[in-house]
Amino acid sequence: MNNQISNPKVEVEKGIDLNDKDYITCILTSLKELEKNYAIALTEASNEELYQKYFNIFESISKLQREVYEVMFKKGWYILEQAEQLKIQNKYQTLNKEYQDLNT
């Protein structure tokens, strides 16, 4: 059973030279790192004005990261795996138990 979710792959030149996929992968990786770092900065902002500035930048980076991901997915350069229903149910039960334990 093929449980991959993807689009037809747009082929790029192979070799030592960077291609479109290499560049966009680098951009996506950088945006993900920036997003993580701004999330941390948000938790450490010393006042509301600074927090709002960080939050606006975080929101812009998050939207851009999603747009870059969408381009990669459309070109078949990003493949997802559909989780089996049993795995989803097991994970839900585990997390739900942990949540219940926190509330006791």
N, C-alpha and C positions, 0 to 999 in steps of 0.2 A: 504494500500500500504506500503510495507516494503522498506524504503529508506536507509537501513543500508548497508554499504560496509564493508565486513569482510571476513576472512578466517575461516575454521573450528577451533574451540577452542581446544587447547591442554590442557587437564585437569591436574591439579596439586593437590597435597595433601592439604586438608583443615585442619585447626587447628591453634594452637598457634605458632607452629614452622614456620619459614620463608621457603618459597619454591622458585623455580626458578622465578616465576612470580613476587614475592615480591622483590627479589634481582634486577631483571632487571628493575622493575618500579622505584626502588630507584636510580639506575644508571641513568636512563633516566631523572628523576627529577633533579638530581644533575647536569647533563650535561646541561640541559636547564637553570638552575640557573647560571652556569659558563658562558654559552654563553651570557646571558643577562649582566652579570657583565663585561665581556670583551668588549661587545659593548659599555658600558659606559666608560670603561677605554680607548678605542680607541678615544672617543671624547675628552678626557682630557689629552691625551699624549702630553708632553711638547716639544718633538722634533721628527724629522722624524725617527731616529734610534729606539727610544722607540716605536713609532707608528708601525713600521714594525715588531718588536718583538711581540707586542701585537696582531697585525693582523695575524701573522703566527700561534700563539697559538689559536686565535679565529677561524681561518679556520680549524685547526686540531680538535678542540672541536666540531665545527659545523658538520664536516664530521662524526665524531664518534657518535654524537647525532643522525644523520640520519641513520647510520648503526644500532644502537640500536633500533630505532623506526621501521626499516624494519624487524628486527628479531621479535619484538613484534607483528607487523601486520601479519607476516607470521604464527605465532603461534595462531592467533585469539585473542590475548590479547589487541588489540587496535582496536576499532570499529569506523568507520567514518560514517557520515550521508551525503547522497547525497542531496544537496540543491535543492529545487524546482525551476524551471526556473523562475517563477514569483518573488520569493524572490531574485534571482540573478539580475533580471532586475530592481527591486525596489532599491536594494542596489546600483547598477550601476548608476541609475538616481540620487539618493541622493548624491553619491560621485561626480558625474559629475557636479551637481549643485553647490556643495561646491567648486569645483575646478574653475568653471566659476566665482563664487562670488569672489574668491581670485584674479582673473585677471581683475576685473573691478574697 
